[in-house]
């Protein structure tokens, strides 16, 4: 995530105080979110990563900064996704749904993975899989929403789920 997005995310978490945050992808943004939760002294992040090396590196930073109490970093292989997708001509891969079991009452969903190189519209399944687990006032943040694929995903979600769309 770019520094300006990280700053907006930090401000949003400070003022809205979400209790449950789910994020696809890990890295610097995971550290920023955890540190912000620590500043609030409340909330929990579930971060899902499919590359073990990134997950390990992120966990090293989390431990170094003593942020373990604010995060559940889950490693999830990508697997074939068969439950409806915008791209019907490719083998769509997405995180293992078993990794997401038990997640409820999501206040903030941050979609920053899987990478665009995975397949066209790679991030589309996130809302389909977790929609029923979102709180009524939940926010959904899509990183890289200015890219064509992510822009199409956001517009499709807005129409399908009757969501307000705001590009910043």
ChimeraX attribute file (.defattr): number of C-alpha atoms within 10 A of each C-alpha:
attribute: neighborCount
match mode: 1-to-1
recipient: residues
	/A:1	14
	/A:2	10
	/A:3	10
	/A:4	9
	/A:5	15
	/A:6	16
	/A:7	14
	/A:8	12
	/A:9	18
	/A:10	18
	/A:11	13
	/A:12	14
	/A:13	20
	/A:14	16
	/A:15	9
	/A:16	11
	/A:17	17
	/A:18	20
	/A:19	15
	/A:20	20
	/A:21	26
	/A:22	24
	/A:23	24
	/A:24	22
	/A:25	24
	/A:26	25
	/A:27	18
	/A:28	16
	/A:29	22
	/A:30	25
	/A:31	19
	/A:32	16
	/A:33	24
	/A:34	25
	/A:35	18
	/A:36	22
	/A:37	25
	/A:38	17
	/A:39	11
	/A:40	15
	/A:41	11
	/A:42	15
	/A:43	20
	/A:44	20
	/A:45	23
	/A:46	21
	/A:47	21
	/A:48	27
	/A:49	26
	/A:50	21
	/A:51	15
	/A:52	13
	/A:53	11
	/A:54	15
	/A:55	20
	/A:56	16
	/A:57	12
	/A:58	20
	/A:59	21
	/A:60	12
	/A:61	16
	/A:62	23
	/A:63	11
	/A:64	10
	/A:65	12
	/A:66	13
	/A:67	18
	/A:68	15
	/A:69	15
	/A:70	21
	/A:71	21
	/A:72	14
	/A:73	21
	/A:74	18
	/A:75	21
	/A:76	19
	/A:77	16
	/A:78	17
	/A:79	13
	/A:80	11
	/A:81	15
	/A:82	12
	/A:83	9
	/A:84	11
	/A:85	17
	/A:86	16
	/A:87	13
	/A:88	10
	/A:89	8
	/A:90	10
	/A:91	14
	/A:92	23
	/A:93	19
	/A:94	23
	/A:95	23
	/A:96	17
	/A:97	14
	/A:98	8
	/A:99	13
	/A:100	16
	/A:101	9
	/A:102	8
	/A:103	14
	/A:104	15
	/A:105	15
	/A:106	24
	/A:107	21
	/A:108	24
	/A:109	23
	/A:110	18
	/A:111	22
	/A:112	23
	/A:113	22
	/A:114	23
	/A:115	14
	/A:116	15
	/A:117	8
	/A:118	15
	/A:119	16
	/A:120	20
	/A:121	21
	/A:122	22
	/A:123	26
	/A:124	25
	/A:125	21
	/A:126	20
	/A:127	18
	/A:128	14
	/A:129	12
	/A:130	17
	/A:131	14
	/A:132	12
	/A:133	15
	/A:134	21
	/A:135	14
	/A:136	10
	/A:137	9
	/A:138	17
	/A:139	17
	/A:140	21
	/A:141	18
	/A:142	20
	/A:143	17
	/A:144	16
	/A:145	17
	/A:146	13
	/A:147	10
	/A:148	11
	/A:149	18
	/A:150	22
	/A:151	17
	/A:152	16
	/A:153	20
	/A:154	25
	/A:155	14
	/A:156	15
	/A:157	17
	/A:158	14
	/A:159	12
	/A:160	10
	/A:161	11
	/A:162	9
	/A:163	14
	/A:164	11
	/A:165	12
	/A:166	9
	/A:167	9
	/A:168	7
